[in-house]
Amino acid sequence: AGVPVLEDNELTGAMPGKFEGKAGLTVGLEKKCDFTGAVCLSSEKTLKKDRPFYLEVSDDGQNWQRVMPNGVINGNEIRFDLKKSGASGKFVRMLREGDKYEPGIVGFYVYGKPQKN
């Protein structure tokens, strides 16, 4: 008995992330929210830093607005501090500028507060 130990190269619980053009990771929420941050966790030990990851938000999943600032990469994490961005919406998607990149994604967390209406 005990807790299983995973080797570094095992992608247990990871989903493939496909970042190319407008392909990325999209999350739909129950209600429109005011966003304060987002965090993406990868199964890769170190994510590529050659091109930025960024977020877009939408009220309807069709019309998107880019949110600043870009994500900050630290090892296998991408963090977005949206406290001063004024970003809100019902949908959030994470994209990456540049060529195709397919890291394994083990978590994508969006932080904020539902709007009252």
SEGU-726744 format. One line per 4 residues: number of its first residue (from 1); their letters; for each residue x, y, z of N, C-alpha, C. Coordinates in nm, 4 decimals. Layout:
NUM	a	X:Y:Z:X:Y:Z:X:Y:Z; ...
% end
This chain:
1	agvp	0.0844:-0.1192:0.0000:0.0000:0.0000:0.0000:0.0876:0.1238:0.0000; 0.0263:0.2364:-0.0204:0.1006:0.3611:-0.0253:0.0621:0.4417:-0.1470; 0.1253:0.5536:-0.1617:0.0970:0.6445:-0.2726:0.1842:0.6064:-0.3919; 0.1237:0.5901:-0.5119:0.2063:0.5572:-0.6276:0.2981:0.6742:-0.6632
5	vled	0.4150:0.6417:-0.7104:0.5113:0.7435:-0.7510:0.5151:0.7468:-0.9031; 0.4986:0.8645:-0.9605:0.5008:0.8791:-1.1062:0.6398:0.9196:-1.1515; 0.6827:0.8602:-1.2594:0.8091:0.9011:-1.3202:0.7871:1.0356:-1.3886; 0.8947:1.1123:-1.4056:0.8849:1.2452:-1.4648:0.8230:1.2458:-1.6035
9	nelt	0.8408:1.1377:-1.6801:0.7924:1.1391:-1.8178:0.6509:1.0841:-1.8317; 0.5853:1.0460:-1.7232:0.4488:0.9959:-1.7314:0.3507:1.1129:-1.7402; 0.2553:1.1028:-1.8329:0.1573:1.2094:-1.8537:0.0240:1.1751:-1.7895; 0.0257:1.1023:-1.6811:-0.0966:1.0604:-1.6155:-0.1852:1.1814:-1.5865
13	gamp	-0.3074:1.1776:-1.6383:-0.4025:1.2846:-1.6139:-0.3817:1.4079:-1.7001; -0.2883:1.4043:-1.7933:-0.2623:1.5208:-1.8785:-0.3467:1.5146:-2.0046; -0.3895:1.6305:-2.0521:-0.4556:1.6370:-2.1821:-0.3608:1.7092:-2.2765; -0.3661:1.6742:-2.4038:-0.2748:1.7427:-2.4955:-0.3180:1.8873:-2.5159
17	gkfe	-0.2243:1.9784:-2.5102:-0.2510:2.1176:-2.5434:-0.2024:2.1398:-2.6854; -0.2842:2.2006:-2.7674:-0.2421:2.2278:-2.9054:-0.2511:2.3780:-2.9271; -0.1373:2.4419:-2.9375:-0.1321:2.5865:-2.9541:-0.0773:2.6185:-3.0927; -0.1660:2.6684:-3.1781:-0.1276:2.7077:-3.3131:-0.2393:2.7949:-3.3686
21	gkag	-0.2069:2.9152:-3.4120:-0.3103:3.0061:-3.4605:-0.4096:3.0360:-3.3503; -0.5381:3.0125:-3.3755:-0.6415:3.0356:-3.2742:-0.6793:2.9068:-3.2019; -0.5981:2.8012:-3.2178:-0.6196:2.6784:-3.1408:-0.5518:2.6962:-3.0065; -0.6212:2.6634:-2.9024:-0.5659:2.6773:-2.7680:-0.6536:2.6052:-2.6686
25	ltvg	-0.6589:2.6564:-2.5497:-0.7350:2.5968:-2.4407:-0.8488:2.6923:-2.4053; -0.9740:2.6464:-2.4159:-1.0907:2.7320:-2.3910:-1.1742:2.6760:-2.2766; -1.2182:2.7650:-2.1877:-1.3025:2.7281:-2.0744:-1.4288:2.8131:-2.0790; -1.5446:2.7481:-2.0661:-1.6723:2.8173:-2.0550:-1.7197:2.8127:-1.9110
29	lekk	-1.7638:2.9257:-1.8597:-1.8078:2.9354:-1.7203:-1.9596:2.9452:-1.7124; -2.0146:2.9152:-1.5954:-2.1587:2.9201:-1.5747:-2.2159:3.0607:-1.5874; -2.1425:3.1584:-1.5322:-2.1868:3.2978:-1.5319:-2.0738:3.3870:-1.5795; -2.1095:3.5071:-1.6219:-2.0079:3.6064:-1.6551:-1.9342:3.6451:-1.5272
33	cdft	-1.8013:3.6532:-1.5375:-1.7176:3.6795:-1.4200:-1.6224:3.7963:-1.4448; -1.5819:3.8604:-1.3364:-1.4711:3.9563:-1.3384:-1.3474:3.8771:-1.2986; -1.2485:3.8706:-1.3864:-1.1333:3.7842:-1.3660:-1.0207:3.8543:-1.2903; -0.9572:3.7789:-1.2012:-0.8420:3.8307:-1.1272:-0.7132:3.7564:-1.1618
37	gavc	-0.7253:3.6383:-1.2220:-0.6050:3.5647:-1.2580:-0.6361:3.4311:-1.3207; -0.5321:3.3669:-1.3720:-0.5419:3.2319:-1.4274:-0.4058:3.1654:-1.4144; -0.4086:3.0330:-1.4006:-0.2860:2.9544:-1.3915:-0.3036:2.8299:-1.4774; -0.2032:2.8003:-1.5582:-0.2006:2.6775:-1.6364:-0.0808:2.5955:-1.5906
41	lsse	-0.1032:2.4663:-1.5673:0.0037:2.3758:-1.5260:0.0281:2.2739:-1.6361; 0.1543:2.2521:-1.6686:0.1918:2.1589:-1.7741:0.2619:2.0375:-1.7156; 0.2550:1.9267:-1.7876:0.3291:1.8073:-1.7470:0.4764:1.8173:-1.7876; 0.5107:1.9162:-1.8688:0.6510:1.9387:-1.9033:0.7212:2.0063:-1.7867
45	ktlk	0.8461:1.9709:-1.7626:0.9209:2.0335:-1.6525:0.9445:2.1814:-1.6786; 0.9744:2.2158:-1.8038:1.0040:2.3540:-1.8394:0.9353:2.3869:-1.9711; 0.8466:2.4844:-1.9686:0.7777:2.5273:-2.0900:0.8679:2.6177:-2.1738; 0.8449:2.6162:-2.3049:0.9195:2.7046:-2.3952:0.8860:2.8498:-2.3641
49	kdrp	0.9871:2.9352:-2.3643:0.9663:3.0782:-2.3368:0.9887:3.1646:-2.4608; 1.0039:3.1028:-2.5770:1.0381:3.1784:-2.6974:0.9236:3.2645:-2.7511; 0.7996:3.2304:-2.7195:0.6851:3.3096:-2.7638:0.5844:3.3172:-2.6485; 0.5137:3.4292:-2.6364:0.4259:3.4455:-2.5197:0.2944:3.3687:-2.5288
53	fyle	0.2481:3.3245:-2.4128:0.1116:3.2762:-2.3973:0.0272:3.3969:-2.3569; -0.0983:3.4001:-2.4023:-0.1854:3.5117:-2.3672:-0.3288:3.4629:-2.3548; -0.4127:3.5455:-2.2936:-0.5533:3.5131:-2.2740:-0.6414:3.6025:-2.3591; -0.7555:3.5464:-2.3981:-0.8642:3.6228:-2.4573:-0.9903:3.5896:-2.3799
57	vsdd	-1.0816:3.6859:-2.3707:-1.2088:3.6659:-2.3013:-1.3234:3.6975:-2.3960; -1.4397:3.6385:-2.3666:-1.5563:3.6577:-2.4517:-1.6830:3.6427:-2.3683; -1.7873:3.7158:-2.4068:-1.9183:3.6993:-2.3441:-1.9984:3.5886:-2.4111; -1.9707:3.5630:-2.5410:-2.0521:3.4688:-2.6181:-1.9752:3.3514:-2.6799
61	gqnw	-1.8437:3.3464:-2.6629:-1.7639:3.2398:-2.7219:-1.7353:3.2587:-2.8694; -1.7759:3.3724:-2.9255:-1.7547:3.4023:-3.0677:-1.6676:3.5257:-3.0883; -1.6922:3.6279:-3.0111:-1.6206:3.7550:-3.0224:-1.5223:3.7657:-2.9062; -1.3934:3.7737:-2.9376:-1.2871:3.7648:-2.8366:-1.2102:3.8943:-2.8244
65	qrvm	-1.1655:3.9236:-2.7019:-1.0796:4.0389:-2.6746:-0.9547:3.9904:-2.6018; -0.8391:4.0373:-2.6497:-0.7139:3.9996:-2.5848:-0.7000:4.0736:-2.4525; -0.6469:4.0030:-2.3527:-0.6282:4.0574:-2.2189:-0.4786:4.0713:-2.1921; -0.4414:4.1803:-2.1319:-0.3019:4.2007:-2.0939:-0.2926:4.1971:-1.9422
69	pngv	-0.1849:4.1572:-1.8834:-0.0569:4.1246:-1.9470:-0.0520:3.9787:-1.9927; 0.0536:3.9460:-2.0717:0.0790:3.8091:-2.1133:0.1118:3.7242:-1.9913; 0.1091:3.5928:-2.0098:0.1422:3.5009:-1.9022:0.2899:3.5028:-1.8692; 0.3205:3.4752:-1.7442:0.4585:3.4651:-1.6970:0.4884:3.3167:-1.6777
73	ingn	0.5906:3.2676:-1.7474:0.6270:3.1265:-1.7403:0.7338:3.1070:-1.6338; 0.7087:3.0092:-1.5458:0.8062:2.9716:-1.4438:0.8049:2.8190:-1.4362; 0.9028:2.7544:-1.5002:0.9080:2.6083:-1.5030:0.7910:2.5525:-1.5805; 0.7016:2.4794:-1.5111:0.5857:2.4195:-1.5778:0.4569:2.4995:-1.5556
77	eirf	0.4669:2.6210:-1.5039:0.3499:2.7055:-1.4765:0.3466:2.8265:-1.5689; 0.2238:2.8645:-1.6054:0.2000:2.9920:-1.6736:0.0998:3.0659:-1.5861; 0.1384:3.1832:-1.5371:0.0517:3.2611:-1.4483:0.0121:3.3926:-1.5160; -0.1151:3.4261:-1.4984:-0.1697:3.5511:-1.5507:-0.2252:3.6313:-1.4338
81	dlkk	-0.1731:3.7513:-1.4121:-0.2249:3.8402:-1.3077:-0.3182:3.9396:-1.3761; -0.4472:3.9236:-1.3528:-0.5483:4.0044:-1.4222:-0.6155:4.1062:-1.3314; -0.5609:4.1270:-1.2108:-0.6259:4.2165:-1.1143:-0.6478:4.3576:-1.1682; -0.5545:4.4080:-1.2479:-0.5667:4.5443:-1.3010:-0.6133:4.5478:-1.4461
85	sgas	-0.6527:4.4330:-1.5013:-0.6864:4.4245:-1.6439:-0.8282:4.4690:-1.6761; -0.9188:4.4584:-1.5784:-1.0593:4.4880:-1.6054:-1.1266:4.3799:-1.6886; -1.0625:4.2631:-1.7018:-1.1146:4.1560:-1.7866:-1.2387:4.0923:-1.7252; -1.3381:4.0664:-1.8108:-1.4584:3.9957:-1.7680:-1.5121:3.9171:-1.8866
89	gkfv	-1.5946:3.8183:-1.8581:-1.6558:3.7395:-1.9640:-1.7091:3.6090:-1.9102; -1.7652:3.5307:-2.0016:-1.8172:3.3984:-1.9683:-1.7239:3.2892:-2.0217; -1.6344:3.3276:-2.1108:-1.5386:3.2344:-2.1698:-1.3976:3.2908:-2.1590; -1.3010:3.2009:-2.1380:-1.1595:3.2383:-2.1329:-1.0850:3.1386:-2.2206
93	rmlr	-0.9941:3.1893:-2.3026:-0.9086:3.0962:-2.3768:-0.7641:3.1412:-2.3690; -0.6757:3.0414:-2.3617:-0.5329:3.0673:-2.3581:-0.4751:3.0287:-2.4942; -0.3992:3.1204:-2.5504:-0.3366:3.1007:-2.6808:-0.1873:3.1268:-2.6694; -0.1159:3.0990:-2.7782:0.0284:3.1224:-2.7825:0.0632:3.1799:-2.9178
97	egdk	0.1421:3.2839:-2.9165:0.1869:3.3427:-3.0426:0.2875:3.2499:-3.1094; 0.2842:3.2480:-3.2421:0.3883:3.1766:-3.3149:0.3517:3.0376:-3.3590; 0.4555:2.9562:-3.3777:0.4407:2.8247:-3.4373:0.3750:2.7242:-3.3434; 0.3458:2.6074:-3.3978:0.2771:2.5004:-3.3259:0.3574:2.4544:-3.2039
101	yepg	0.2851:2.4304:-3.0944:0.3465:2.3825:-2.9702:0.2417:2.2994:-2.8981; 0.2765:2.1788:-2.8530:0.1791:2.0883:-2.7933:0.2251:2.0340:-2.6573; 0.2258:2.1176:-2.5535:0.2608:2.0678:-2.4203:0.1433:1.9912:-2.3588; 0.1713:1.8965:-2.2706:0.0651:1.8307:-2.1958:0.0152:1.9247:-2.0871
105	ivgf	-0.1166:1.9381:-2.0742:-0.1764:2.0281:-1.9759:-0.2393:1.9436:-1.8650; -0.2025:1.9698:-1.7398:-0.2600:1.8958:-1.6277:-0.3572:1.9805:-1.5443; -0.3633:2.1102:-1.5699:-0.4582:2.1944:-1.4980:-0.4668:2.3330:-1.5582; -0.5876:2.3886:-1.5593:-0.6092:2.5266:-1.6025:-0.7111:2.5861:-1.5065
109	yvyg	-0.6693:2.6849:-1.4311:-0.7514:2.7420:-1.3250:-0.7752:2.8895:-1.3532; -0.9021:2.9298:-1.3470:-0.9397:3.0687:-1.3702:-0.9947:3.1238:-1.2398; -0.9459:3.2410:-1.2004:-0.9867:3.3025:-1.0730:-1.0627:3.4320:-1.0984; -1.1620:3.4571:-1.0151:-1.2379:3.5799:-1.0268:-1.3654:3.5711:-0.9449
113	kpqk	-1.4594:3.6570:-0.9794:-1.5835:3.6668:-0.9030:-1.7005:3.6758:-1.0011; -1.8048:3.5939:-0.9819:-1.9223:3.6043:-1.0701:-1.9878:3.7415:-1.0584; -2.0352:3.7918:-1.1717:-2.1103:3.9179:-1.1682:-2.2493:3.8905:-1.1140; -2.3103:3.9928:-1.0554:-2.4383:3.9742:-0.9846:-2.5598:3.9648:-1.0758
117	n	-2.5517:4.0100:-1.1996:-2.6719:4.0094:-1.2865:-2.7065:3.8759:-1.3401
% end
